[in-house]
Structures are given as C-alpha cells and as structure tokens.
Amino acid sequence: MKRFILVGDGYFARRVAEAVTADPQTRLVAIFTDTGRENTVSAFSEANDVLLHNGPELLQGEVALPVADWLLNVNSTVILPERVLAEFPDRALNLHNGPLPEYAGRHVHQWGIRNGETTFASTIHLMEPGVDTGAIVASRQYPIYDGDTGLSLFRRSFDVGVGLMMVVLEQILADKALAPRPQDLARRRLYRHADALDGRIDWRLTTREIVDFVRASNYRPLRSPTYTAYLEPEVGGRIELFRVEAAGDAHGPPGTVGDLFSEAPLVSCGDGAVRLVDGRCEGRRLTAEDWNDYLRAIPGGRLSGHASASPSRAAALSRP
Amino acid sequence: MSRWTSSEIRAAVVDIIAPDLNRAGIAAAALDDKLDLLEGGILDSFAYLDMIMALEQRTGISIDLAAIDDQPIGTVGGLVRAVHELDGEA
C-alpha cells in the first residue's frame, strides 16, 4: 500500500485525486487545497472520506503532516516549505505546465504564446526549495496552435500534464525507478506573476508579437489571471482587446489608426498593421459606431506607444 | 443530432454547482436561469472553469469557450443553450 498526499486546486487536482484513489494499491491520506474558494476538490474529499486541510496551513505549520510515502503537487500556487519537502526526499512531485528549465514560474503558458512558441510541454519534476528547479521525472510536448488563447492553452497544458501524471503514478505503483535528470539551470528562465500584469499594447511591436500578446491574455469569458491587452484612447475609457489579426502593410507610423468606420478598425504597428477584431469596453463588444466615437478624437490619429513596460519577447525575464 | 436534451444538460450543471448554490443560499429548485453565475458571485473564474470541465467529463461534449463566448454563457440558461448547440454540431 502506497500512501499519497495531494496538494492542489481545481478540476485537474481532482482528476489526480480520482486516479490515486481508484487504485487498490494506494491510499490518499490527505488533500491540501484552498478551502476558501475550492469546491471540486473539497467535494471529492468529502465523498471519499479523505482528510482535507486548507493549503496555506502547510505554509504556516498549523497542521501536522500525515504519514505518507509520496506528495503530489498539482495546479497549486503554494510554495511548500523546506520542512515539508524534507519529509519527502525524492518523493515529492510537482506538475508544472511548461517546459523546464526554459519556462519556470507562473503563467508560463501565456508566456509561451507571447514568445511565439509553436510547441510547449508539461513537466513533472522533483520538488526542492527552489521554484521549479528540481530534477525532471517526465515531460510531454504538445502543440500551440495559431487559434489558441491563454485559456485554451492553460486547459491543454494541464490536460496533458494530468495524463503524464497518470503514467508516472503507474511507474510508482509498479515500483519502477523514476530516473530523474537534473535540469540545466544555465538555460533557466523564471517568470513571475508581477512580470505579466501590464496589458497596454506597444504598437512598435511586430504584427505577430501583438497578435500573440493579445491572444495570450484572452481568457474569455473569464478574467485573465494576469493582464488583459488594452488600448486607451483619449476619450471613452479603456478598451480591452481579445482578438486582433494581421492585416497587411502599415498605413502610417506605429499606432496610426485607420478604417474608423469599420467593425474592426486598423492600427499600424512595427512591421505592418493589425485589425482590432474583438474590442470591448466594460464588457460590451464595440460596434463600428463605437470604434469611430472612440478613435476619431485621437490626437494626430495615433495611439500612444508604451516604452516603459514593453511586452516585447524576452522582456520581463529574470534569472534565479 | 443532440445526444443530450437541454433538461439533461441543465440538470448536470445544477448538480455540479450545487455546493456553490448552497453556499450562496440558493435552492437548486429555485435557480433562475437568467442569473449570471459569474457576475452574481456564485462562481469565480476558477470555479466556473472547473464547472465547465466537469460538465465535459459528464457529458462527453467538448466545450470550446472561445467559440461560444458571444452568447450569455454566464447564465445557466445561456450556457445550457450553447452547450446543447455544441452537442448538436458534434
């Protein structure tokens, strides 16, 4: 009998909980989740008589850790303290929704889109005090499609990741060695939550960069966990953008607006123009008349650029 | 050809969010289909996404939110209609 502790939130953590409890050789002894907002995992815990704790209690040392053989961390933002990890040497696994070492940290699926990646990967690694620095146990690639949004890629990344966790679980239950391989930390990039909060569009970027910046922030109908791409004309307030498309040659310097009477006006950017296909103000999708009202009063017919917090590729990177 | 009726999809949705309704003091039988679950504070973004994925798991219907987000899918009624249409297109 192998005993597991699960730390995690949401549907993907629940799927792992279901897999662990489905096997007669295993026992899920406790779940740590954010009980303040969590129902899916909490309901599972109640239905299956699994001990439930609030995730932050792990950090604060308010609860004694149950005896277990393995600790699994799935879709959780809790950074486990060293004293907890010390209880599970080479037996604490984290499901990370990006390729390592290149995409450590948070919201990396959004950064994958922003950086123009066409393939991405979910990774299971041993947990250690550093953020996503532990040796890699397994990884699985998947494509990023042109039509992907931040939300669709988030779902795919964890869907693939949970499937990968099932494979690793089978290895554990079969007493097969996991053969972790250390990361090449010279290639490590760490993305922090604070790096991805500015959604103002820099019109000096290329069409591709702007298209990717916008779709990475698109979580419609939900709110993005980080930024939402936007422009801010002189009148009418902030316009959030959810879809833009490349639209041929530029018709002026970056930020120059055109085709004002269209359902989807044009804006010149660094190497061409983009068409604003889905823009919303206070949740309402803009019509041709709205666009005209908002954009015709822009001084000089140009939207301002944004030099201080450019969303350009490879910006906001930090090394450990 | 739809495999699930609107009533069946609605029943699945209501069953999935029953703990959230309970927490909000709303009886499942009295749920107004026009109530916006997100704007009404019944579900936050995480819980809404969990609900969608649980609904996919139960019904086998693939729910691409980007494809239906111009419909009022924050409401139970709007979501049920949109998912029923997706089922019919499958």
HADDOCK unambig.tbl for C-alpha pairs under 7 A between the chains (distance, minus, plus):
assign (segid A and resid 10 and name CA) (segid B and resid 50 and name CA) 6.07 0.50 0.50
assign (segid A and resid 11 and name CA) (segid B and resid 50 and name CA) 5.15 0.50 0.50
assign (segid A and resid 39 and name CA) (segid B and resid 19 and name CA) 6.96 0.50 0.50
assign (segid A and resid 220 and name CA) (segid B and resid 66 and name CA) 6.43 0.50 0.50
assign (segid A and resid 220 and name CA) (segid B and resid 69 and name CA) 6.50 0.50 0.50
assign (segid A and resid 221 and name CA) (segid B and resid 69 and name CA) 5.77 0.50 0.50
assign (segid A and resid 222 and name CA) (segid B and resid 45 and name CA) 5.45 0.50 0.50
assign (segid A and resid 223 and name CA) (segid B and resid 45 and name CA) 6.54 0.50 0.50
